Amino acid sequence: MTKIETAETATGPARVHWYEATEPRAVVALSHGAGGGIGARDLAALARVLPERGFGVALVEMPWRVAGKKVAPAPKTLDAGWREIWPALARPGLPVVAGGRSAGARVACRTSRELGAAAVLALSFPLHPPGRPEKSRADELLGAGLPTLVVQGGNDPFGKPADFPEPSAGEYRLVEIPYGDHSFAVPKRVDLTESEAVTLLTDAVAAWLTTPGMLRTRPVL
């Protein structure tokens, strides 16, 4: 981590933790879920690995988390806060990939096209509440309108990979982390360690980010 910046919002300050790349090709801006912070294993791993591969990472602590609250506000409030933070995530001439884990992934899907993001990275997208597949949030994912990568644990109770709709027009790509739960933890009894699972995740994200022609600075609509 190189520095921490504060971004003011109507509901209080947010904190942006910057992990800089020496010669960055893009910025990857990620927010946390509704029940955790930027120390989540997937966010921490991406902040460690991506700068070495030419991608700066901004881990965003949302205002409610900075204020010490344990429960995230309503989706509209989350979206409004992300919109206010967005200008602080820009670097001159660099495309910005918007993303996050769980609730943060939903925010990115709902707002990124209007904000001019280049792409969306959805980690552990909560397709539905546990045990309630009829309460699908697929419309948020399919409506992102940008190149989108979903990285999902094979045993995620918020939506297993097989639960996701088949992309009909290339709306998104999905990478499965075998055996992973919503936080990408894997059982000890399987033939995959947590370290290996995290490496699968970071390698998949890095490969997607380097897809030729994907990362272009897009105008705000």
Secondary structure in CASP SS format (residue, H / E / C, confidence):
PFRMAT SS
TARGET T0000
AUTHOR 0000-0000-0000
METHOD secondary structure of the structure
MODEL  1
M C 1.00
T C 1.00
K E 1.00
I E 1.00
E E 1.00
T E 1.00
A E 1.00
E E 1.00
T E 1.00
A C 1.00
T C 1.00
G E 1.00
P E 1.00
A E 1.00
R E 1.00
V E 1.00
H E 1.00
W E 1.00
Y E 1.00
E C 1.00
A C 1.00
T C 1.00
E C 1.00
P C 1.00
R C 1.00
A E 1.00
V E 1.00
V E 1.00
A E 1.00
L E 1.00
S E 1.00
H C 1.00
G C 1.00
A C 1.00
G C 1.00
G C 1.00
G C 1.00
I C 1.00
G C 1.00
A C 1.00
R H 1.00
D H 1.00
L H 1.00
A H 1.00
A H 1.00
L H 1.00
A H 1.00
R H 1.00
V H 1.00
L H 1.00
P H 1.00
E H 1.00
R H 1.00
G C 1.00
F E 1.00
G E 1.00
V E 1.00
A E 1.00
L E 1.00
V E 1.00
E E 1.00
M C 1.00
P H 1.00
W H 1.00
R H 1.00
V H 1.00
A C 1.00
G C 1.00
K C 1.00
K C 1.00
V C 1.00
A C 1.00
P C 1.00
A C 1.00
P H 1.00
K H 1.00
T H 1.00
L H 1.00
D H 1.00
A H 1.00
G H 1.00
W H 1.00
R H 1.00
E H 1.00
I H 1.00
W H 1.00
P H 1.00
A H 1.00
L H 1.00
A C 1.00
R C 1.00
P C 1.00
G C 1.00
L C 1.00
P C 1.00
V E 1.00
V E 1.00
A E 1.00
G E 1.00
G E 1.00
R E 1.00
S C 1.00
A H 1.00
G H 1.00
A H 1.00
R H 1.00
V H 1.00
A H 1.00
C H 1.00
R H 1.00
T H 1.00
S H 1.00
R H 1.00
E H 1.00
L H 1.00
G C 1.00
A C 1.00
A C 1.00
A E 1.00
V E 1.00
L E 1.00
A E 1.00
L E 1.00
S C 1.00
F C 1.00
P C 1.00
L C 1.00
H C 1.00
P C 1.00
P C 1.00
G C 1.00
R C 1.00
P C 1.00
E C 1.00
K C 1.00
S C 1.00
R C 1.00
A H 1.00
D H 1.00
E H 1.00
L H 1.00
L H 1.00
G C 1.00
A C 1.00
G C 1.00
L C 1.00
P C 1.00
T E 1.00
L E 1.00
V E 1.00
V E 1.00
Q E 1.00
G E 1.00
G C 1.00
N C 1.00
D C 1.00
P C 1.00
F C 1.00
G C 1.00
K C 1.00
P H 1.00
A H 1.00
D H 1.00
F C 1.00
P C 1.00
E C 1.00
P C 1.00
S C 1.00
A C 1.00
G C 1.00
E C 1.00
Y C 1.00
R E 1.00
L E 1.00
V E 1.00
E E 1.00
I E 1.00
P C 1.00
Y C 1.00
G C 1.00
D C 1.00
H C 1.00
S C 1.00
F C 1.00
A C 1.00
V C 1.00
P C 1.00
K C 1.00
R C 1.00
V C 1.00
D C 1.00
L C 1.00
T C 1.00
E H 1.00
S H 1.00
E H 1.00
A H 1.00
V H 1.00
T H 1.00
L H 1.00
L H 1.00
T H 1.00
D H 1.00
A H 1.00
V H 1.00
A H 1.00
A H 1.00
W H 1.00
L H 1.00
T C 1.00
T C 1.00
P C 1.00
G C 1.00
M C 1.00
L C 1.00
R C 1.00
T C 1.00
R C 1.00
P C 1.00
V C 1.00
L C 1.00
END
